């Protein structure tokens, strides 16, 4: 059950990024494990920002350990994060669930829609049932297994590497939609702010006089005490 109170979403999300380091990307001398862990890191940041309780499997952790950790933690949602391969000819997002039960589909639909909307490949693979994957058949939580586009296509692989944050945020948006809680945008960095102090006075009249002189020149000025 998901309860929202004072901006906190009482929902546990377990992120399980790929540990498949032998699945080599078509460019940049990298692999599925490295890039999916980058995606998971950004998803973790975004979900935490939006009020979810998040646990992320450490890079390289074996799938069996991740399933065990997710089950023992009592996750409400288990999210394996992968990228796909098919001889370099395909593109698009694929999401898999254990069954087409409405409880699974309710979580899978918004996650698929949000990730598919941002990925470079636009073939609509949709949501498929797969009972053979351990992270779908052995997890107690609702599991939504994401294949975030195809890494053996050079153009798409480059896009994935350059857009891991975009994919992580899309995963978060989908989970927010599923949980019926607002997606919170990342605050924009306003940059460094520099302050100028023009004087310090014992007599307040002198401070007010200088303040008024500065304001007459078009600048903001206030009197503060210390």
C-alpha positions in Angstrom: 0.0 0.0 0.0 1.3 3.4 -0.9 0.7 6.3 1.5 1.6 9.9 0.8 2.0 12.1 3.9 3.8 15.5 4.1 5.5 14.9 0.8 6.9 11.4 1.8 6.0 8.4 -0.3 6.0 5.3 1.8 7.1 3.0 -1.0 10.3 1.0 -1.3 11.9 0.8 -4.7 14.8 -1.6 -5.3 17.0 -0.7 -8.3 18.9 -3.6 -9.8 21.3 -2.5 -12.6 22.8 -5.0 -14.9 26.0 -6.8 -13.9 26.7 -8.0 -17.4 30.1 -6.5 -18.1 30.7 -8.8 -21.0 27.9 -7.2 -23.0 30.1 -4.7 -24.9 28.7 -1.4 -26.3 29.2 -0.7 -30.0 31.3 2.4 -29.2 33.4 4.1 -26.5 34.9 0.9 -25.0 32.3 0.5 -22.4 29.7 -2.2 -21.4 26.2 -2.8 -20.2 27.1 -3.1 -16.5 28.8 0.3 -16.4 26.2 2.3 -18.2 23.2 0.7 -16.5 24.8 1.5 -13.1 25.0 5.1 -14.3 21.4 5.0 -15.2 20.5 3.5 -11.9 22.5 6.2 -10.0 20.5 9.0 -11.6 17.2 7.1 -11.1 18.2 6.7 -7.4 18.8 10.5 -7.1 15.6 11.4 -8.8 13.4 8.9 -6.8 14.9 10.0 -3.5 14.2 13.6 -4.5 10.6 12.6 -5.1 10.2 11.0 -1.7 10.7 7.3 -2.3 12.7 4.9 -0.1 15.4 3.6 -2.5 17.9 0.8 -2.3 20.3 0.3 -5.2 22.3 -2.9 -5.8 26.1 -2.2 -5.8 27.8 -2.4 -9.2 28.7 -6.0 -10.1 26.5 -7.7 -7.5 25.2 -11.0 -8.6 21.6 -11.2 -9.5 20.9 -13.9 -6.9 22.1 -11.5 -4.2 20.1 -8.6 -5.5 16.9 -10.7 -5.5 17.7 -11.9 -1.9 18.4 -8.3 -0.8 15.2 -6.9 -2.4 13.1 -9.6 -0.8 14.6 -9.2 2.6 14.3 -5.5 2.5 10.6 -5.8 1.6 10.6 -3.8 -1.6 7.3 -2.8 -3.1 8.8 -2.4 -6.6 11.8 -4.2 -8.0 13.4 -2.5 -11.1 16.0 -4.4 -13.1 17.8 -1.9 -15.5 19.4 -3.3 -18.6 20.2 -2.4 -22.2 19.4 -4.7 -25.2 21.2 -6.2 -28.1 20.1 -7.8 -31.5 22.9 -7.7 -34.0 22.9 -3.9 -34.2 19.7 -3.7 -36.2 17.1 -2.8 -33.6 16.1 0.1 -31.4 13.5 0.9 -28.8 12.6 0.1 -25.3 11.3 -3.2 -24.0 9.7 -3.8 -20.6 9.0 -7.2 -19.2 6.8 -8.5 -16.4 6.1 -11.9 -14.9 2.5 -12.0 -16.0 -0.1 -9.7 -17.5 -1.9 -9.4 -14.1 -3.2 -5.9 -13.7 -1.0 -5.3 -10.6 2.0 -5.8 -12.9 0.7 -3.9 -15.9 -0.3 -0.9 -13.8 3.3 -0.4 -12.8 4.8 -1.4 -16.2 2.7 0.9 -18.4 3.8 4.3 -17.1 7.4 3.2 -16.8 7.4 1.9 -20.4 5.7 5.0 -21.7 8.1 7.4 -20.1 11.3 5.5 -21.0 10.2 4.8 -24.6 9.3 8.5 -25.0 12.9 9.5 -24.4 15.0 6.8 -26.0 16.5 7.1 -29.5 15.1 3.9 -30.9 11.4 4.2 -31.6 10.3 0.6 -32.4 7.4 -0.1 -30.0 8.2 -3.4 -28.4 5.8 -2.6 -25.6 5.4 -4.8 -22.5 6.0 -8.5 -22.7 5.4 -11.4 -20.3 8.6 -13.4 -19.4 8.3 -16.1 -16.7 11.9 -17.3 -17.2 13.8 -14.4 -15.6 14.8 -14.8 -12.0 14.2 -11.1 -11.2 10.6 -11.6 -12.4 9.8 -15.0 -11.0 11.7 -14.9 -7.7 11.1 -11.4 -6.4 8.3 -10.8 -3.9 7.8 -7.2 -5.1 6.1 -6.2 -8.3 9.0 -6.4 -10.8 9.3 -4.3 -13.9 12.3 -5.3 -16.0 13.5 -2.5 -18.3 15.6 -2.9 -21.5 16.6 0.7 -22.2 17.2 0.6 -26.0 19.9 -1.3 -27.9 23.6 -1.0 -27.0 25.0 -2.9 -30.1 23.8 -0.2 -32.4 26.5 2.5 -32.5 24.3 5.5 -32.8 22.0 4.3 -30.1 24.9 3.2 -27.8 26.4 6.7 -28.1 23.0 8.2 -27.2 22.6 6.0 -24.1 26.1 6.9 -22.9 25.3 10.6 -23.3 21.8 10.4 -21.8 22.0 8.2 -18.8 20.5 11.0 -16.7 17.6 11.4 -19.1 16.8 7.7 -18.9 17.1 7.7 -15.1 14.8 10.6 -14.8 12.3 8.9 -17.2 12.3 5.8 -15.0 11.5 8.1 -12.0 8.7 9.8 -13.8 7.1 6.5 -14.7 7.3 5.3 -11.1 5.9 8.6 -9.9 3.0 8.2 -12.3 2.4 4.6 -11.0 2.5 5.8 -7.4 0.2 8.8 -8.1 2.7 11.2 -6.6 4.1 14.4 -8.2 7.4 14.2 -10.1 9.7 16.8 -8.6 12.0 18.6 -11.1 15.7 18.9 -10.1 16.4 22.4 -8.9 18.4 24.4 -11.3 21.8 25.7 -10.2 21.6 29.4 -9.9 25.3 29.7 -9.8 27.5 31.6 -7.4 26.1 34.7 -5.7 28.5 37.4 -4.7 27.5 39.9 -2.0 29.1 43.3 -1.4 29.2 45.0 2.0 29.7 48.7 1.8 30.0 49.8 5.4 29.6 49.1 9.1 28.3 51.7 11.5 27.7 52.2 15.2 25.1 54.9 14.5 22.0 53.6 12.7 21.4 57.0 11.1 24.7 56.7 9.2 23.7 53.2 8.0 20.3 54.4 6.8 21.9 57.4 5.0 24.3 55.1 3.1 21.5 52.7 2.3 19.4 55.4 0.8 22.3 56.7 -1.2 22.9 53.3 -2.7 19.2 52.7 -3.5 19.1 56.1 -5.2 21.7 54.8 -7.7 19.4 51.9 -8.6 20.8 49.1 -6.4 19.1 47.0 -3.8 20.4 47.8 -0.3 19.3 46.8 3.2 20.4 47.5 6.8 21.2 44.4 8.9 22.4 44.0 12.4 25.0 41.6 13.6 
